[in-house]
Amino acid sequence: MNQTFTVTGMTCGHCEKAVTRAVKQADPQAEVSIDRAANKVEVQSDQPRELLAQAIAEEGYSVAA
């Protein structure tokens, strides 16, 4: 299932890697695509949206509903 999150606070490539790593820890099979300029994170995953959003938030980024 494709899920799109609006994530603010990503300012560099390291931020993108941190968000990707957080999602992959929640779902190792997930596919992650990030458009930092648009604050968009697209995740292909069957995990619940709340679980993925929480993983991103725990890295210190704001996730809009």
N, C-alpha and C positions, 0 to 999 in steps of 0.2 A: 504494500500500500504506500502510495506517495504522500508524504506529509511535508507541508511548508511551514517554517517558523520564521517570525520576524525577530531577529536577534540584534540587539544594540550593544555597543562596546567593543566590537571587533575592529581593531585599527591596523593590524599587520598580519603577515603570514603566520607568525607564531600564534596569534589568536585563532586563526583558521585551523591550525593543527590542534590546538587545545580543544576546540569545539568538536572537531572530527574525532579526536581520541575519546572524548567524553561520550559521544554517541556510540562509538564502536565498543566501548566498555559495557554499555547498556545492551547493545545488540551487535555482536561480532560480525554478523552477516550483512549489516546495514551498508547501503551505498549512500555516500554523503556528497553533496554538491553545494558549494558556497559562493554566493555573489556578495562579497563584502561591501561593495559600493551601494548596493540596494538593501543591505542588512537582511538578506534572505538566506536561509539554510534549508535546502531540500534534502529530505531523507527518505530513502526507499527502505521501509522496515515494516514488519508485522507487529512490532511492539506497540503498546499503548502510547498514545500521544503524550500523556502526562508523564510517563516514565522518561521519555526522551527529553521533554522540556525540563524536567527536574535535573537530569544529567548535565544539560547545558548550563542551567542556572547555578549548579554546584561549582562550575568552573569560574563563576563570577560574572556571567553575562546576563543581561536582562532579556527575558523571553516574553514577547507580547502574545496574548491569547489568539 
